[in-house]
Amino acid sequence: MAESSRLSSQGSGSSGLGGGTNVEVRGSPVLYRIGPFDYLPPVFCKCNMKGPRWISWSVDNPGRRYYRCKMANTAQDCHFFEWLDPPTTAWIKELLLDLKSVVDKLKSERGQPVVDEGREQHYQELEQLNHSLQRQLMNMEAHLEAKEMDLLDKDEELLQKDEQLVQKDQGLQGKLKELEELQLKMKRRTKGFSSVCGSICVFVVGMLFAMLFNGRAN
């Protein structure tokens, strides 16, 4: 559960006391000086509706004000939840809980119904914490999935580059083999040409000797 508090708006939210009347809220040991919807400036939930501002009387957060979705605990609940007041000290918690117990006891002695709103709100806060953790988990899973997809894309890109390098290497090896075969053919042609030239030279020399011998004989 996000422990974000609107400390900047706390002063303005608490200053709108003029003209307000005390409002009795079921389960609260004290009257609301400002009605749940009478505060200013307004805070809107995810439904784009002004969220009521309640006072928590749970064991962990007695006396802390918070904003909640107007449709809380219904099918239209957007699960909006935000603290207005910062966490209280352990001593203040103990004092507020003791005072609440005294008020509940007095109400019980006077025959007024006492609702364990603190326990109900505590469960609501736990529910909000659960929803918040679920959202964080979903965000983390989405982030990890995006990272995994990115790594897969990079691996695929590297594989494609490796295949391209292999193809280029095979092409170079093929060209090298062609050059070796061409060089071998040129050597064979050169060797054959040398043999022909040698034969021609021998033939010419033989003809010259024959002509010279015939000339002397005549």
Secondary structure, DSSP 8 states (H G I E B T S, - for coil): ----B--TTHHHHHHTTTT---B--TT-SS-BSS-TT--SS--B-TTSSB--EEEEESSSSEEEEEEE-TTTTSTT----EEESS----HHHHHHHHHHHHHHHHHHHHTT-----HHHHHHHHHHHHHHHHHHHHHHHHHHHHHHHHHHHHHHHHHHHHHHHHHHHHHHHHHHHHHHHHHHHHHHHHHHHHHHHHHHHHHHHHHHHHHHHHHHHHH-
